[in-house]
């Protein structure tokens, strides 16, 4: 297995370079490229060709390699399938928006949560990601934004200063609060090394209550998102096995404590699911008007915003996408009851940007 230079300390990198018979200053040049996210040694233009070839034979730059890169038709969303050093695969998504460049990162290779609507969990949990591996996902996106590979700057939304990652969402493959120590380490590093504000970081959990209290103890004013997807325990347990361990009331109690500590608005994620009914008609599963009323009652008085997410079809899952009318009716009921909510804009549907889809499809291939 080749040595991953990004994961070496400065002292280790310097020794590695001098052991190859090269001068010490080459280590600082290489470190500069590594901090930019250089995917290979050929990208390091101020390094002699002979040294690049020597390094390529014994080392690799980053702990992740791009296996596939898909760009949406509108150019706003780029999805990466990345391979780790042990051949496990993860995904990250770069989203160019009017408010900046957001990256959705994975925290685990696979997922153990078993949510019935999700592609990420179909292949099971392989392992947790390290701080370096999660941080590398950001650098992959930043390299893309800066157009480093093509030698030119690429700017989102016509803004000549908008070529850096500005927002982080830990909402990709895996359950972040099953890997809390490394997720916290990654966020600390992103804040320190990339100067990304805590308030531009979001961690999403399906409801690992001890992990939420770990975030409270950590004390940073990040944003918290709860994947709720049902207003009552009986329904939630049918699609999210974690609800058998941590009930809705317990999850929301911990989330309330977090939001009150930092005066942050809680995000409630709610995937709208349908079922294939008789005569090919789609029946509503968790998004009936009755469930909308129940959700409004559950959230009344809470400092929260509901993010409604029409289900992104996964062939292996026995669900269907509800109609646009059903989606808007659900939203209207929440608004009528004073609940702040929005329908998530669908990004990258033409490239299968839902969590786990690209990884799953690549395994099939």
C-alpha positions in Angstrom: 0.0 0.0 0.0 1.4 3.4 -1.0 2.2 6.0 1.7 -0.5 8.8 1.8 1.5 12.0 2.0 -1.4 14.1 3.2 -1.7 12.1 6.4 2.0 12.6 7.3 3.1 15.2 9.8 5.4 17.9 8.5 8.3 16.2 10.1 7.3 12.8 8.7 6.9 14.3 5.2 10.3 16.0 5.4 11.9 12.7 6.4 10.1 10.9 3.6 11.4 13.4 1.0 15.0 13.5 2.3 15.0 9.6 2.4 14.4 9.8 -1.3 17.6 11.9 -1.6 15.7 15.2 -2.2 16.3 18.5 -0.5 14.2 19.5 2.5 12.5 22.5 0.8 10.7 20.1 -1.5 8.6 18.9 1.5 7.1 22.4 2.0 6.4 22.7 -1.7 4.6 19.4 -1.7 2.7 20.3 1.5 1.4 23.4 -0.2 0.0 21.3 -3.0 -1.5 18.8 -0.5 -3.3 21.5 1.4 -4.9 22.6 -1.9 -6.1 19.1 -2.5 -3.8 18.0 -5.4 -5.2 14.7 -6.6 -1.9 13.4 -8.0 1.8 14.4 -8.4 1.4 15.5 -12.0 -0.6 18.4 -10.7 2.4 19.8 -8.8 3.8 22.0 -11.5 6.8 23.4 -9.5 8.1 19.9 -8.7 10.6 18.4 -11.1 9.2 15.7 -13.4 11.7 13.1 -12.2 10.7 13.7 -8.6 7.0 13.5 -9.5 7.6 10.1 -11.1 9.6 8.9 -8.1 6.9 9.9 -5.8 4.2 8.3 -7.9 5.9 4.9 -7.6 5.9 4.9 -3.8 3.2 7.3 -2.6 -0.2 9.0 -3.2 -1.2 12.5 -2.5 -4.6 12.2 -0.7 -6.4 9.5 1.3 -9.2 9.6 -1.4 -9.1 9.1 -5.1 -11.9 10.2 -7.5 -13.5 7.2 -9.2 -16.3 9.1 -10.9 -17.4 12.7 -11.2 -20.9 13.6 -12.4 -22.0 17.1 -13.2 -25.7 18.1 -13.3 -27.1 19.6 -16.5 -27.3 23.1 -14.9 -23.7 22.9 -13.7 -24.7 23.7 -10.1 -24.1 20.2 -8.6 -21.1 18.0 -8.9 -21.1 14.5 -7.3 -17.9 12.6 -6.6 -17.5 8.9 -6.0 -14.3 8.6 -4.0 -12.2 5.5 -3.2 -10.4 5.2 0.1 -7.0 3.5 0.5 -8.6 0.2 1.5 -10.8 0.3 -1.6 -14.0 1.3 0.3 -16.0 3.9 -1.5 -17.8 7.1 -0.3 -19.6 10.0 -1.9 -19.5 13.8 -1.5 -21.6 16.5 -3.3 -20.6 20.0 -4.2 -23.5 22.4 -4.6 -23.0 25.9 -6.0 -25.7 28.2 -4.6 -26.6 31.8 -4.4 -25.3 31.9 -0.8 -22.0 30.2 -1.5 -20.5 26.8 -2.2 -21.8 24.0 0.0 -20.3 20.5 0.3 -22.2 17.5 1.7 -19.7 15.1 3.1 -19.9 11.4 4.2 -18.8 10.4 7.7 -18.8 6.6 7.3 -18.3 4.1 4.5 -21.8 2.7 4.4 -24.4 3.0 7.1 -25.8 0.8 9.8 -29.0 2.7 10.5 -31.2 0.7 8.2 -33.6 3.4 7.2 -36.1 1.9 4.8 -36.1 4.7 2.2 -32.3 5.2 1.9 -29.7 3.8 -0.5 -26.8 4.4 1.8 -27.6 1.6 4.2 -28.2 -1.1 1.5 -24.6 -2.3 1.6 -24.3 -2.0 5.4 -21.7 -0.2 7.4 -18.0 -0.9 6.5 -16.2 1.5 8.8 -15.9 5.0 10.2 -14.0 7.6 8.3 -10.9 9.4 9.8 -10.6 13.1 10.2 -8.2 13.2 7.2 -10.6 11.2 5.0 -13.6 13.5 5.8 -11.4 16.6 5.4 -10.2 15.4 2.0 -13.8 15.4 0.7 -13.7 19.2 1.2 -10.4 19.5 -0.6 -11.7 17.5 -3.5 -14.5 20.0 -3.9 -12.3 23.0 -3.4 -9.9 21.7 -6.1 -12.9 21.5 -8.4 -14.1 25.0 -7.5 -10.7 26.5 -8.2 -10.4 24.8 -11.5 -6.9 23.6 -10.5 -6.9 20.6 -12.8 -7.6 22.7 -15.9 -5.3 25.5 -14.8 -8.0 28.1 -14.8 -10.3 29.6 -12.2 -14.0 28.4 -12.1 -16.3 30.7 -10.3 -19.8 29.9 -9.2 -22.7 32.3 -10.0 -20.3 34.7 -11.8 -18.7 35.8 -8.5 -14.9 36.1 -9.0 -14.4 35.6 -5.2 -16.7 32.6 -5.0 -14.2 29.8 -5.5 -13.9 28.4 -2.0 -16.1 26.1 0.0 -18.2 28.2 2.4 -20.7 25.8 3.9 -20.3 22.2 5.2 -23.2 19.7 5.6 -22.4 16.4 7.3 -25.4 14.7 5.7 -23.8 12.2 3.2 -23.3 8.5 3.7 -23.3 7.3 7.3 -24.6 8.5 10.6 -22.3 11.3 11.9 -23.0 10.7 15.5 -21.8 7.1 15.3 -18.5 8.7 14.4 -18.7 11.7 16.7 -15.0 12.0 17.6 -13.8 12.1 14.0 -16.7 14.4 12.9 -15.8 16.9 15.6 -12.1 16.7 14.7 -13.0 17.3 11.1 -15.2 20.3 11.9 -12.5 21.8 14.2 -10.0 21.4 11.3 -12.3 23.0 8.7 -12.8 25.9 11.0 -9.1 26.4 11.8 -7.5 25.5 8.4 -10.2 26.8 6.0 -11.8 29.5 8.2 -15.3 28.2 7.7 -17.6 29.6 10.3 -19.3 27.3 12.9 -22.6 28.8 11.8 -22.0 27.6 8.3 -21.6 23.9 9.4 -24.5 21.5 9.8 -24.5 18.0 11.3 -27.5 15.8 10.5 -28.5 12.8 12.6 -31.3 10.3 12.6 -31.5 10.6 16.3 -28.5 9.3 18.2 -29.3 10.9 21.5 -26.0 10.4 23.3 -24.3 11.9 20.2 -26.4 15.0 20.5 -25.3 15.4 24.1 -21.7 15.0 23.0 -22.3 18.0 20.6 -23.7 20.0 23.5 -20.7 19.1 25.6 -18.4 20.1 22.7 -20.0 23.5 22.8 -19.5 24.8 19.2 -22.5 26.8 17.7 -23.0 24.7 14.6 -26.4 23.8 13.2 -28.2 20.6 14.0 -30.5 18.8 11.7 -32.8 15.9 12.8 -34.0 13.4 10.3 -37.5 12.9 11.6 -39.7 11.7 8.7 -42.7 10.9 10.9 -44.6 12.7 13.6 -45.5 9.6 15.7 -43.4 6.8 17.0 -45.5 4.0 15.5 -45.0 5.4 12.0 -41.4 6.4 12.4 -40.4 2.9 13.7 -41.6 1.4 10.4 -39.1 3.4 8.3 -36.3 4.1 10.9 -35.2 1.3 13.1 -33.3 3.7 15.3 -36.7 4.9 16.7 -37.0 1.6 18.5 -34.1 2.8 20.7 -34.5 6.5 20.8 -38.2 7.7 20.6 -39.2 11.0 19.1 -39.8 12.8 22.4 -36.3 11.8 23.6 -34.7 13.0 20.3 -36.5 16.3 20.3 -35.7 16.9 24.0 -32.0 16.6 23.3 -32.3 18.7 20.2 -34.1 21.4 22.1 -31.3 21.6 24.6 -28.8 22.0 21.8 -30.7 24.8 20.1 -31.4 26.7 23.3 -27.7 26.5 24.2 -26.6 28.2 21.0 -29.8 30.1 20.1 -29.8 28.2 16.8 -32.8 27.2 14.7 -33.3 23.4 14.6 -33.7 21.9 11.1 -36.3 19.1 10.9 -35.8 16.9 7.8 -38.9 15.2 6.5 -38.8 12.9 3.5 -42.2 12.7 1.8 -43.0 9.1 1.0 -45.7 7.4 -1.1 -46.5 3.8 -1.8 -47.4 2.1 -5.0 -51.1 1.4 -4.6 -53.8 -0.4 -6.7 -54.1 0.4 -10.3 -50.7 2.0 -10.3 -51.8 4.9 -8.2 -49.5 6.4 -5.6 -50.9 6.2 -2.0 -49.5 8.6 0.6 -47.5 7.0 3.3 -46.1 9.6 5.8 -47.4 12.7 4.1 -51.2 12.6 4.5 -53.0 15.7 5.7 -53.5 14.0 9.0 -49.8 13.4 9.5 -49.2 17.1 8.6 -51.5 18.2 11.4 -49.8 15.8 13.8 -46.3 17.2 12.8 -47.5 20.7 13.3 -48.8 19.9 16.7 -45.5 18.2 17.6 -43.4 21.2 16.6 -45.6 24.1 17.7 -43.6 26.4 19.9 -40.2 25.0 18.9 -37.5 27.1 17.2 -37.3 25.0 14.1 -37.6 25.0 10.4 -39.0 21.9 8.5 -37.2 20.9 5.3 -39.6 18.9 3.2 -37.9 16.5 0.9 -39.8 14.7 -1.9 -38.4 11.2 -2.0 -35.7 10.5 -4.6 -36.4 7.1 -6.1 -34.2 4.2 -5.2 -35.0 1.0 -7.2 -34.3 -1.3 -4.3 -36.8 0.5 -2.0 -40.6 -0.1 -2.0 -41.7 3.5 -2.0 -42.9 6.1 -4.5 -42.6 9.8 -4.9 -45.8 11.7 -3.9 -47.4 14.1 -6.4 -46.5 17.7 -6.4 -50.1 18.5 -5.2 -49.6 16.2 -2.2 -46.3 17.8 -1.3 -47.7 21.4 -1.5 -50.8 20.4 0.5 -48.5 19.0 3.3 -46.5 22.2 3.3 -49.7 24.4 3.3 -51.0 22.6 6.4 -47.7 23.2 8.3 -47.7 26.9 7.3 -51.4 27.3 8.3 -50.4 26.0 11.7 -47.5 28.5 12.1 -44.7 26.1 11.2 -41.8 27.6 9.2 -41.1 25.2 6.4 -39.8 24.9 2.8 -39.6 22.4 0.1 -36.0 21.5 -0.6 -35.0 22.4 -4.1 -34.1 19.2 -6.0 -30.5 19.4 -7.0 -28.7 16.9 -9.2 -31.6 14.5 -9.8 -30.2 13.9 -13.2 -27.0 12.5 -11.7 -28.5 10.5 -8.8 -27.4 12.9 -6.1 -29.3 11.2 -3.3 -27.1 9.7 -0.6 -25.6 6.3 -1.6 -27.0 6.1 -5.1 -23.7 6.5 -7.0 -21.9 4.2 -4.6 -24.6 1.6 -4.9 -24.8 1.8 -8.7 -21.0 1.5 -9.0 -21.0 -1.7 -6.9 -23.7 -3.1 -9.2 -21.4 -2.4 -12.2 
